[in-house]
Amino acid sequence: MEVYDELERALKEIERLNDIIKRLEEDLKEMYLTFGEFSEEYTENKIKELKGSSNNE
């Protein structure tokens, strides 16, 4: 029975770790999307800013 209990604890720990990994994957996807959107917006604004200053020269 002791081996069975140890196996059951190990399986529960694996399941717990898999849940953590899934949450991290979701968080990383959200971070990537957020950064990607920010980066695109930032780049577009910088391009407009640079075009504006080159027109003023």
C-alpha positions, 0 to 999 in steps of 0.5 A: 500500500505504501507504494500505491500511496506514493504513486498517488501522491506523485500523480497528484503532484504531476497534475498540479504542476501541469496546471501551473504550466497551463496557467503560465502558458496562458499568461505568456500568450497574454503578455506576448499579445499585449507587448505585440500590440504595444510595440506595433502602436509604439512603432507606428507613433514613432514613424509618424513622429519622425515623418513629422520632424523630417517635414519640418526641416 
